[in-house]
Amino acid sequence: SADGLGASRLQLRHGQGGAVTLLPPEDDKELGLDSAAQSRDRSRPPKPKTFAFDSVFGPESSQQDIWDQAQIGALVGKVVEGFHATVFAYGQTGSGKTHTMEGNACNAVAGVSPALLADGSKRSRQRARPTLSVGPDPGVVPRAVRELFERIGQARAEAVLDGGAE
């Protein structure tokens, strides 16, 4: 199919001993595992395993898709209210997890020494106040942090306007 999850079976080999077959998903959020066909002990075939996920995103998914479908904005709101929240990215090496979570900012400092970064950071703090701006392609994490601080600032401003202490 167009999403790369078609009706074919994918076989993963582990060492010399055996293989595991990944079955096509029943839906977009479930993955089945069938190792019975490769089991050495036919008297006790392994139980089928199914893994379910809240959200599954393919390579065509944008950061905005992930932000919207994973409801990151709502999670930020819950963090402001005092709840804990986690956004977990899992996938094959090179599949784009870091880019998705951090955006292009993760590439901005590639090859720059830590001493140079520290010196530049010290100088910029002396010259300007920190801002909440991020680059044109922020990842999920920088965007969530920015939104978290904006919401905290809003809550403080509302508390001051309501006569509360800052």
Secondary structure, DSSP 8 states (H G I E B T S, - for coil): -TTS--S--EEEEETTTEEEEEE--SSTTEEEEE-GGG-S-TTS----EEEE-S----TT--HHHHHHHTTHHHHHHHHHTT----------TTSSHHHHHHBTHHHHTTT--HHHHHHHHHHHHHHS-------SSB-HHHHHHHHHHHHHHHHHHHHHHTT---
